[in-house]
Amino acid sequence: MSESSTLLVNIVFRLVGYSLIFLLCFFIYKDKMLDNQIIFNSIHDSLTGDYNRAKFIKDYEDGLLNGMLIVYTDVDKFKLLNDTLGHSFGDWCLIQISNKFRSLTNFRTYRISGDEFILVSTTPMQISEFQKELPTSQFKFYSEEFKQNID
C-alpha cells in the first residue's frame, strides 16, 4: 500500500471511531436526561409543578414532616367552577393558587389531587406564624380572558 492510501485509511478509521464515540456519548446523555425526567415526573404534579401525593407520602414515611406545620386546603366549589367555565379555566385557577402557595418562603407545596393542596413548613412553626405569612384564605386573580378579577 502506498503512503497516501495508508493515511486515507487511518483518517477514515479515526472518523468512524470518533463518530461512534460521539454517538455513544449522545445516547448515554439522552438516557441520563430521560432518567432525570422520569424521576422528576414521578414526584411532581404535571399541571402545577408542585410536589405530588407520592412525594408527600414518601416525605411523611421518611420522617421529614416530623415537627412541621401541615396545612390542608382545597378550593371551595371548584367542581362548579370547572364544570361551568371549563377545564382550561379550572387549570388556570389551580396554577394561580399554586403560584400563590409557592410564593410563601417557608413552605413546600404538594398538590394532592384535583383542588386539594397541602402546605408543609420547612421549619417548625405555630399556626399563628402561618397566619402571618398567609393572612387570608381568599385569593383574587385577574383573568385576561374574562377581563375581571376572579375570587
SVG drawing of the C-alpha trace seen along z (x, -y; Angstrom):
<svg xmlns="http://www.w3.org/2000/svg" viewBox="-72 -43 76 45">
<polyline fill="none" stroke="black" stroke-width="0.4" points="0.0,0.0 1.2,-3.4 1.7,-6.0 -1.2,-8.2 -3.7,-5.2 -2.5,-4.2 -3.0,-7.8 -6.5,-7.8 -7.4,-4.5 -6.2,-5.9 -8.3,-9.1 -11.4,-7.0 -10.9,-4.8 -10.4,-7.8 -13.5,-9.5 -15.6,-6.3 -14.2,-5.8 -14.9,-9.5 -18.4,-9.2 -19.1,-6.1 -17.7,-7.7 -19.8,-10.8 -23.0,-8.6 -22.3,-6.6 -21.9,-9.7 -25.0,-11.2 -27.1,-8.2 -25.7,-8.0 -26.5,-11.7 -30.1,-11.2 -30.6,-8.2 -29.5,-10.2 -31.7,-13.1 -34.7,-10.7 -33.9,-9.1 -33.9,-12.5 -37.2,-13.5 -38.8,-10.2 -37.7,-10.9 -38.9,-14.5 -42.3,-13.4 -42.7,-10.7 -42.7,-13.3 -44.2,-16.4 -47.7,-17.3 -47.9,-17.7 -50.1,-20.8 -48.6,-22.9 -45.1,-21.5 -45.7,-21.2 -44.8,-18.0 -47.4,-15.3 -49.2,-12.9 -46.5,-10.2 -43.8,-12.7 -45.9,-13.7 -46.3,-10.1 -42.6,-9.4 -41.6,-12.5 -44.0,-11.5 -42.7,-8.0 -39.1,-9.2 -39.9,-11.4 -39.2,-14.7 -42.5,-16.2 -42.0,-15.5 -42.5,-18.7 -43.5,-20.7 -46.8,-22.5 -49.0,-20.8 -51.9,-22.7 -54.5,-21.1 -56.6,-23.3 -59.0,-22.8 -60.8,-25.2 -64.4,-25.8 -66.9,-25.0 -64.1,-24.1 -66.2,-21.4 -68.9,-24.0 -66.2,-26.4 -64.6,-23.7 -67.9,-22.5 -69.4,-25.9 -66.3,-27.8 -64.4,-24.9 -61.4,-22.7 -58.8,-25.0 -60.1,-27.8 -60.1,-25.5 -56.5,-24.6 -55.6,-28.2 -57.1,-28.8 -55.1,-25.9 -51.9,-27.3 -52.6,-30.7 -53.3,-29.2 -50.2,-27.1 -48.1,-30.1 -49.5,-31.9 -48.6,-29.0 -45.1,-28.7 -44.5,-32.4 -44.6,-31.5 -40.9,-31.3 -41.2,-28.9 -43.4,-26.2 -43.3,-23.3 -46.4,-22.8 -47.9,-19.4 -50.9,-19.1 -52.6,-16.0 -55.4,-15.8 -57.8,-17.9 -58.2,-21.0 -56.5,-19.8 -53.2,-21.1 -51.0,-20.5 -48.5,-23.1 -45.7,-21.9 -43.5,-24.3 -39.8,-24.0 -39.1,-24.8 -41.2,-24.1 -43.8,-26.8 -47.1,-27.6 -50.4,-28.3 -50.1,-31.9 -46.9,-32.2 -48.6,-30.6 -51.4,-33.1 -48.9,-36.0 -47.5,-34.5 -50.8,-33.9 -53.3,-36.2 -56.3,-35.4 -57.9,-32.3 -59.4,-34.0 -57.5,-34.6 -58.2,-37.1 -56.6,-36.8 -57.1,-38.9 -58.2,-36.9 -57.2,-38.4 -59.8,-36.1 -62.7,-37.4 -61.2,-40.9 -62.1,-40.8 -60.9,-39.7 -61.7,-36.1 -62.3,-35.3"/>
</svg>
